[in-house]
Amino acid sequence: MSAVWRKSGRSNNGGNGSCVGIALNGSVARVRDSKNRTNSVVAAPDWAAFIGAIKRGDFEND
């Protein structure tokens, strides 16, 4: 079964064709840039921690 990719809702806001995609399969998250189809593999717990940090605002500029 091939991966089902989803595009970030925040991608391509600048109109330059840049998109971030993610495919989840339970044990890993595959992340890719639309301009570079090579994907990175991240363990599911690490991906969940990353998303949690985003939701908490850990990466916001002061």
C-alpha positions, 0 to 999 in steps of 0.5 A: 500500500502506498503512503497517503500524503497530506499537505500542510494547510499553512503551505504555499502561503507565499505563492512560491509552490513550496509545500510540506507533506506528511504521511503517517502509518502508525509507527513512523511519520514521513515528511517531505518538501514538495520541491524535494520528494526525498522524504525523512522518516521520523518515529511516531513518538518523536513526531507527536512530541514535535506537534505538541511543541508546536501547539504549545508555542515552543517555537514562537518568536519572542 
